[in-house]
Amino acid sequence: MSARCAICGKGPQVGFNVSHSLRHTKRRFMPNLQTVRVDAGNGTTVKIRVCTKCLKAGKVQRAAR
C-alpha cells in the first residue's frame, strides 16, 4: 500500500527535526490516511485510503454497512 490519498494524491513530505541546539535531522511528514469503504456503484463497495481532509470536506461518501 502506498502512502497516498486516493482522492487528492497527497503523499509524504520531507523536512527536518530541529532540536533545541538547532541540529537538523531529516524526517517525513506522513498524511493522515484512513481506510474507508466507499460505494463503487451497482451495490458493491471498495476500500480506499483517503486523507482526513478529503473526508471532512465531503469529497468521499462512506458506504452504509
N, C-alpha and C positions, 0 to 999 in steps of 0.2 A: 504494500500500500504506500502510496506517495503522500507526502505532507502537503497536499494542495487542495484547495476548496474546489468542488466540482462546479460551482456556480460562477464565482468571480475569479478563480485562478490564483487566489492569494496563497503564497508559499512562504518558506522560511526566509528571514532576513538576517544579515550578519552585522555585528557591531563589536563593541568592546565592553568587558567588565572593567570598571575603573575603581581601583582601590583608594583607600584614604591617602596613600602615598603617591597617588596618580599613576601607578603602573597600569598599563593597558594589556589585557589578555583577550584573545578572540572569544566570542560566544555567538550563539544563534538564538534569534527570537522566533519561536515557533508559533504559528497561528493556532487559535483555539478551535480545533475541529471536533465536530460531533458526528457520530454515525446516525443517520436519520432514515427512517423508512418513508418513501415517497410514492405516491400513486403514479404508475407509469402508463395509465390508460388501460382500457378493456379489463378492468378488475384485477390487475396484477400490481404488485409492489416491488420496489427496488431499493436496496440500501445504498446510500451515497454518503460521502463525507463532505460536510458543509461547515463553513466557519459561522461563528455565533452572530457576526454582523449580518450575514445573509438571512439567518433565521429570524433575528429581531426585526429586520427590515421587511419581512413578509415575502421574500423572494422565493421561498420554498413552502409548500403546504405539506405538513406531515400527514401520513396515511392514517386513517382511523383503524383501530385494532379490531 
